[in-house]
Structure formats: C-alpha cells, structure tokens
C-alpha cells in the first residue's frame, strides 16, 4: 500500500501533505462562502420582493382605497363628488387589475375576490344615491346598501392586512431559512472537516510509518553492525527517495566491511601459519643447537682427555729420561 511513496522525496511527501491539508480547508471555506453568499442572495431577493410587494400594495391598493373611501363619504354629502368618486373607483380597479400579481397564495386570491366584490358593489354608488334622492328606494334600503358597502370595505381591509401579515411571515421564514441554511452549512463544514481530519490522520499515520519504520530498521542494523554482525542487510526497495538511498549505502558499507573482515581473516590465518612455521623452525634450531652443544662438550671432553693423556705421556717420558740419566 502506498508503494509509490518510496519514489517520492521525504521533503516532497511532507510538503505535499501540508499543501493538501491547506488547500482542502481553503476549498471548503471558499465553497462555504459561495454557498452562504448564494443563500444570502436568495434570502435577500425574497425579502426584497416581499418588501416591494408590501410597498406596492400599500401604494396601489391600500392608499388608493382610502382615497376612494374619502371620495365616497364626500359623495354622500355632496352630489358633485359622485362622478369624481365613480371615476376614481374605476381608475383604482383598473390599476389593480393591471398590476395585480397572482402568486398562487390563497390570501392573494381572497384579496382579489374582495376587490372584485367591493368594486361591483361600490360602482352602484351613484345610481343608488340618485335613486334614493328620487325616492325610488327607501332610507332603510339605502342603509342596508351602505352597511354592505362598509362590510365589503372592511373585508378588503382585512384581506389586505392578512396579505401583508403573510408577507411579513414569509420574510421571517426567509430569514429563518437563511439561519437554518447557515447552521446546516456550519454543521456540514464541521462534518467534512472532521472526516477530512480523520483521512489526513490516516494518511499521516501511513506516511509516518513509511518514514519511521525504515529508520528503526536501519538503526537496528547499525547496532548489529556495531556488535560485529555483518550478516544483517536491509531489504532494498526499488525506490529513489532518501531512505532507499540510505538503505543502499548501508548495504554497500556492510558488503565492504564484510570483504575487509574476510581479507583480515585470511591475513590472520596466513600470519598464524607463518608464526607456526617459524615456531617449528625455532624449535628445530634449538634442537640443533643442543645437539651441537653436546657435540662440542664431547669434543671438549675428548680434548681434555687427550690433554691429560699427553701430560701423562710427557710426565712418563720425563721420568724415563731422568731414570736413564741417573742410570748412566
């Protein structure tokens, strides 16, 4: 496993691991930032749309509705405002229909229905008031019509309030969703960081073993070499990093030391053989010297004996000469 590491320099391995770790964290931070930025933009867009919708509803529907209501109450008091009220009502309803945005929400549909019902009822204002002025309807019928107009107006106001409340709730939901997304992002970042840390720890463990184990093996081999054991050689991998080169150098050193030791052993054997031969020669020389000494002693003994014999012969001759002289 990870046999390719034996061809990678140790410095490259360490720097590579650091680079991968730093790059990963920068990548995670960049992705997280982009994800958060996108979520924030979506949330901001939703909030902006909601705010724009609320402002639009306030400007085009709520404010104009209250203007129409003012014209309505004026028309009840003065006939000359009736046509003005009718024109303002028609203009308001036309603008509402033109700019109305159906977002599919139930409150939006109910708001449109309330507008339609209010307009269909209030468009009869000028006719109803003229009929009442001409005695065609009773005061009670006019009051009933006005009560219904008030009820429909309040219904429009209620639907508008409900709509704006729902928009506010949507804004709150959008903010909550952004917070949840951010929280999820933090959680996801934490999980990914933890998993990556576990992965980096495993890779670091493998990488450290690929560095430390050969060093320990080399240390043990050097101890054996220091004790004189030249038979322990390191297995050589087909690698090119510093540890592979160190292993090769140690094995080369062991081989050279073994060769030197073997040569020294041969020399020692030769010296021992020469010493043994010299000892034998010395022993033979000693023996020969002893033999020669014995022979010299024998010669000296013989010489002594000859000298004594010669002395005796000389003495005997002298005695014989003296005897002869005395005889004569």
Secondary structure as the mmCIF struct_conf table of DSSP 4:
data_model
#
loop_
_struct_conf.conf_type_id
_struct_conf.id
_struct_conf.beg_label_comp_id
_struct_conf.beg_label_asym_id
_struct_conf.beg_label_seq_id
_struct_conf.end_label_comp_id
_struct_conf.end_label_asym_id
_struct_conf.end_label_seq_id
HELX_RH_3T_P HELX_RH_3T_P1 UNK A 3 UNK A 7
BEND BEND1 UNK A 8 UNK A 8
HELX_RH_AL_P HELX_RH_AL_P1 UNK A 10 UNK A 56
HELX_RH_PI_P HELX_RH_PI_P1 UNK A 57 UNK A 62
HELX_RH_AL_P HELX_RH_AL_P2 UNK A 63 UNK A 77
HELX_RH_3T_P HELX_RH_3T_P2 UNK A 79 UNK A 81
HELX_RH_AL_P HELX_RH_AL_P3 UNK A 82 UNK A 99
BEND BEND2 UNK A 104 UNK A 104
HELX_RH_AL_P HELX_RH_AL_P4 UNK A 106 UNK A 122
TURN_TY1_P TURN_TY1_P1 UNK A 123 UNK A 124
HELX_RH_AL_P HELX_RH_AL_P5 UNK A 125 UNK A 133
TURN_TY1_P TURN_TY1_P2 UNK A 134 UNK A 135
BEND BEND3 UNK A 136 UNK A 137
HELX_RH_AL_P HELX_RH_AL_P6 UNK A 139 UNK A 226
TURN_TY1_P TURN_TY1_P3 UNK A 227 UNK A 228
HELX_LH_PP_P HELX_LH_PP_P1 UNK A 234 UNK A 237
BEND BEND4 UNK A 238 UNK A 238
BEND BEND5 UNK A 241 UNK A 241
HELX_RH_AL_P HELX_RH_AL_P7 UNK A 242 UNK A 327
#
